[in-house]
Amino acid sequence: MGIEQKLAAGAENPAPQRAKFREMKDGTAEDWALIAGHFRTFAGGVAGRVLEHLRLLDGDFGGFPVDRLEHSLQTATRAYRDGRDEQYVVMALLHDIGDTLGSFNHPDVAAAILKPFVREELHWICQHHGHFQGYYYFHYLGMDRESREQFRGSPHFEACAEFCEKYDQAAFDPDYQSESLEFFEPMVHRVMARPLATLYSLGEPEDAPADTAEGAE
């Protein structure tokens, strides 16, 4: 590409605006308004990015009877067919999404992703399901299968035990007909369209669309 072509291309596609500070303490209101605008756009696509990461579990068996994506789909399908609401189903779908990056603490990873978008009970279930799931196998590995008992006083103890018994530990059946990931995608977009609670509550511009979630329905 010649110089003239590069100049023409630059004129047609100017470099995106960026804040001018080198240290945060030197930022101005204009800088942060610019950053906030970019944040809203980027945050609106979180559901799509979460779904793309979930696809990384496809084909990852780890010795289990089904791969980790099928386990996630099967857990969510069982919850959906049992009449659970969308927040619950999305929690069930994403509860093991941390397997790839949080091999030693995957429930914490999933719970952190879900925390802004689901009620406190569901966040608690997701964050602690590893201890409760351990009831079914920890004793075979020389671990304490009663690890969940340390949480016996929690108001969410029984709900977490029920999640593992009815949906999570039961979701390793190669013959079960799960719904597809595409079936759950609209639910993920709806649940993650706008946080229920977040540190970064920047508000919305007056002319912003009602729902900026990428692909939301």
Beta strands, then each sheet from edge to edge (+ up, - down):
end
